[in-house]
Amino acid sequence: MLVPCQKVHNAPYFILGTARKLLVAAGILEVDFEDAPTAGWANDEVMRANTFLLYDAARQARRYVVVFDSQTIEKLHSDGSSYLNKAFRGKKLPALYGLPPGRPCDWPEWLMPIHCGDHWYLLHVEVNGRRMTVYDSMGHDSKNEMGKHHLRTVFLVKSYFAAVPLAARIGVFDWALSFSTANPRQRDAWSCGYHVCEVARRICTMEPIDTPVCVEDVARRVLANMLSYNSVPFAGAWVPAEP
């Protein structure tokens, strides 16, 4: 699902619950040892707040990238390709970004943060390049159980493109799939979501992927954005690069 607007619904939960996670991840708030492993874990609200940052980063870098939130794959699995097409109609896209009308397949790049069990990973789809890349901070590949989830996710996305006549003609099921070896590795059991946030930002800004991720900096950046984007608009118009 694309982030519909900047208005926060259910604000007390959003601020108190998610802000606490970000404060813990940023090293600002200390918690009991028993709660430490999961207290700072990134959730859907963290990813939703980061989505605004990614759109802004892509716009400033003049990149033509569409960013989906972490519920997209679940909706795609349950509702099929019609879900993505509906998300691009009417007022589903945020007016403040000035995103052009059309279908998701019209965008040359997709970024999709995906949650599976207790782990986050990122799928980067390059339509013009006819390739997909999985960024996994724990280094999972197609040989283990998490890797199987990667492959199921890729199949769902490819099935969407296969239903589009143009994509079908260019053989979507033959698109290259790779598991990034440049992806920074997490050094704990809980920071995978913040690695996804940072790697996605680097893709938007075309920065090197392989430098280590400072989880605290990522959490502080997302927290600052989450607390301010209700009142601080993004400056400038959407000026993407040519697709």
VMD Tcl script that draws the C-alpha trace (Angstrom):
set ca {
  {0.00 0.00 0.00}
  {1.30 3.42 -0.88}
  {1.40 5.93 1.91}
  {-1.83 7.92 1.33}
  {-1.08 11.21 3.06}
  {0.91 12.84 5.82}
  {-1.90 12.89 8.36}
  {-1.28 10.48 11.23}
  {-4.25 8.41 12.34}
  {-4.42 6.95 15.84}
  {-1.73 9.41 16.91}
  {-1.30 8.33 20.57}
  {-0.37 4.78 19.55}
  {1.77 6.02 16.68}
  {3.74 8.44 18.83}
  {3.99 6.47 22.07}
  {4.49 3.00 20.64}
  {6.63 3.64 17.60}
  {8.56 6.60 18.98}
  {9.58 4.44 21.95}
  {10.96 1.81 19.58}
  {12.95 4.46 17.73}
  {14.24 5.98 20.97}
  {15.49 2.56 22.06}
  {17.09 1.85 18.67}
  {18.73 5.28 18.71}
  {20.31 4.55 22.06}
  {18.43 7.39 23.75}
  {16.08 5.32 25.89}
  {17.33 2.47 28.06}
  {15.14 -0.57 28.71}
  {15.30 -3.63 30.94}
  {17.57 -6.35 29.67}
  {14.63 -8.73 29.23}
  {12.95 -6.28 26.85}
  {16.08 -5.24 25.00}
  {16.00 -7.77 22.12}
  {12.63 -6.57 20.80}
  {12.10 -3.13 22.33}
  {13.73 -1.33 19.41}
  {12.48 -3.65 16.66}
  {11.30 -1.82 13.54}
  {7.58 -2.22 12.83}
  {5.22 -1.18 10.03}
  {4.90 2.35 11.45}
  {8.67 2.79 11.38}
  {8.69 1.70 7.76}
  {5.80 4.01 6.95}
  {7.62 7.00 8.45}
  {10.74 6.04 6.51}
  {8.74 5.90 3.28}
  {8.37 9.67 3.34}
  {12.12 10.04 3.72}
  {12.71 7.75 0.76}
  {10.34 9.68 -1.50}
  {12.05 12.91 -0.51}
  {15.52 11.44 -1.10}
  {14.49 10.11 -4.52}
  {13.03 13.45 -5.51}
  {16.13 15.37 -4.50}
  {18.31 12.90 -6.40}
  {15.98 13.20 -9.42}
  {15.27 9.48 -9.28}
  {12.09 7.95 -10.66}
  {11.45 5.46 -7.83}
  {8.17 4.26 -6.36}
  {8.30 3.19 -2.71}
  {5.74 0.78 -1.26}
  {5.07 0.24 2.40}
  {5.51 -3.05 4.20}
  {1.91 -4.25 3.69}
  {2.23 -4.40 -0.09}
  {3.26 -8.03 -0.42}
  {0.48 -9.23 1.89}
  {-2.08 -7.26 -0.12}
  {-0.61 -8.47 -3.37}
  {-0.87 -12.05 -2.13}
  {-4.51 -11.67 -1.03}
  {-5.91 -9.26 -3.64}
  {-3.67 -9.84 -6.64}
  {-2.51 -7.22 -9.12}
  {-5.78 -5.27 -8.82}
  {-4.57 -4.00 -5.44}
  {-1.55 -2.24 -6.92}
  {-3.53 -0.73 -9.76}
  {-6.17 0.64 -7.37}
  {-3.43 2.16 -5.21}
  {-2.39 4.30 -8.17}
  {-5.86 5.70 -8.83}
  {-7.72 8.63 -7.34}
  {-6.31 10.09 -4.15}
  {-4.32 7.07 -3.06}
  {-1.05 8.74 -4.06}
  {0.06 11.67 -1.91}
  {-0.69 14.93 -3.66}
  {2.26 16.62 -2.04}
  {4.67 14.48 -4.07}
  {2.98 15.29 -7.37}
  {3.37 11.70 -8.49}
  {2.12 11.18 -12.04}
  {-0.92 9.00 -12.75}
  {-0.51 5.60 -14.27}
  {0.19 2.02 -13.29}
  {2.89 0.74 -10.96}
  {4.56 -0.99 -13.89}
  {5.09 2.42 -15.52}
  {7.73 3.22 -12.90}
  {11.27 2.06 -13.74}
  {12.23 1.24 -10.13}
  {10.42 -0.21 -7.13}
  {11.52 -0.44 -3.51}
  {9.62 -2.91 -1.33}
  {10.45 -3.48 2.36}
  {9.17 -6.92 3.30}
  {8.51 -8.47 6.70}
  {8.62 -12.23 7.24}
  {8.26 -13.59 10.76}
  {10.85 -11.70 12.79}
  {12.95 -10.52 9.86}
  {12.97 -7.62 7.38}
  {14.51 -7.55 3.92}
  {14.31 -5.32 0.85}
  {13.36 -6.08 -2.73}
  {14.61 -3.70 -5.42}
  {12.93 -4.04 -8.82}
  {14.54 -2.44 -11.86}
  {11.97 -2.62 -14.63}
  {14.09 -1.15 -17.41}
  {17.03 -3.30 -16.38}
  {14.82 -6.40 -16.15}
  {16.30 -7.48 -12.85}
  {15.41 -7.85 -9.19}
  {17.79 -7.69 -6.23}
  {17.19 -8.94 -2.69}
  {19.00 -7.06 0.08}
  {19.15 -9.13 3.25}
  {21.26 -7.97 6.18}
  {21.60 -11.54 7.47}
  {22.84 -12.86 4.15}
  {20.01 -15.29 3.51}
  {19.97 -16.74 0.01}
  {17.65 -19.07 -1.87}
  {18.94 -22.18 -0.09}
  {17.32 -21.71 3.33}
  {13.79 -21.12 4.63}
  {14.04 -17.34 4.48}
  {15.42 -17.65 0.97}
  {12.30 -19.57 0.00}
  {10.24 -16.59 1.21}
  {12.40 -14.37 -0.99}
  {11.58 -16.52 -3.99}
  {7.84 -16.54 -3.22}
  {7.90 -12.74 -2.96}
  {9.72 -12.42 -6.27}
  {7.18 -14.74 -7.89}
  {4.29 -12.56 -6.68}
  {5.88 -9.43 -8.10}
  {6.73 -11.13 -11.38}
  {3.14 -12.39 -11.62}
  {1.93 -8.80 -11.40}
  {4.19 -7.75 -14.26}
  {3.25 -10.83 -16.29}
  {-0.36 -9.60 -16.30}
  {0.74 -6.38 -18.02}
  {0.95 -6.86 -21.82}
  {4.20 -4.93 -22.28}
  {5.92 -6.71 -19.42}
  {4.73 -10.07 -20.70}
  {6.33 -9.36 -24.06}
  {9.73 -8.76 -22.47}
  {9.63 -12.05 -20.57}
  {9.28 -11.07 -16.93}
  {9.86 -14.60 -15.65}
  {13.28 -14.49 -17.26}
  {14.31 -11.33 -15.41}
  {17.54 -11.74 -13.48}
  {17.35 -12.30 -9.73}
  {20.32 -11.72 -7.45}
  {21.00 -11.76 -3.72}
  {23.24 -8.81 -2.93}
  {26.61 -9.67 -1.42}
  {27.38 -5.97 -0.91}
  {24.56 -5.56 1.58}
  {25.90 -4.53 5.03}
  {25.47 -7.28 7.61}
  {23.72 -6.65 10.89}
  {25.67 -7.39 14.07}
  {22.72 -8.21 16.29}
  {19.39 -10.05 16.15}
  {17.02 -7.08 15.81}
  {18.33 -4.28 13.54}
  {17.32 -5.78 10.17}
  {14.52 -3.22 9.69}
  {16.90 -0.30 10.10}
  {19.29 -1.85 7.61}
  {16.39 -1.99 5.16}
  {15.65 1.70 5.79}
  {19.25 2.71 5.16}
  {19.92 0.51 2.14}
  {16.72 1.78 0.51}
  {17.85 5.37 1.13}
  {21.23 4.65 -0.46}
  {19.53 3.18 -3.51}
  {17.42 6.33 -3.83}
  {20.46 8.59 -3.59}
  {22.81 6.28 -5.55}
  {25.26 6.06 -2.64}
  {27.50 3.01 -2.14}
  {25.59 0.13 -0.58}
  {28.42 -1.69 1.14}
  {29.44 0.74 3.91}
  {28.40 -0.23 7.46}
  {25.03 0.94 8.76}
  {24.84 3.04 11.93}
  {21.52 1.90 13.39}
  {21.40 4.78 15.87}
  {21.68 7.38 13.10}
  {18.97 5.68 11.04}
  {16.60 5.52 14.01}
  {17.20 9.19 14.89}
  {16.54 10.26 11.31}
  {13.28 8.30 11.10}
  {12.19 9.54 14.53}
  {12.83 13.18 13.61}
  {10.85 12.73 10.43}
  {8.00 10.92 12.17}
  {7.61 13.70 14.71}
  {7.78 16.52 12.16}
  {6.14 15.43 8.92}
  {2.66 16.32 10.11}
  {3.60 19.99 10.13}
  {6.69 20.39 7.95}
  {6.00 20.00 4.21}
  {8.61 18.79 1.77}
  {10.14 21.64 -0.21}
  {10.06 21.84 -3.97}
  {8.23 19.93 -6.65}
  {8.70 16.36 -7.74}
  {11.25 16.46 -10.57}
  {12.13 12.87 -11.43}
  {14.75 11.78 -13.89}
  {13.59 10.54 -17.24}
  {12.33 6.94 -16.91}
}
mol new
graphics top color blue
foreach p $ca { graphics top sphere $p radius 0.5 }
foreach p [lrange $ca 0 end-1] q [lrange $ca 1 end] { graphics top cylinder $p $q radius 0.2 }
display resetview
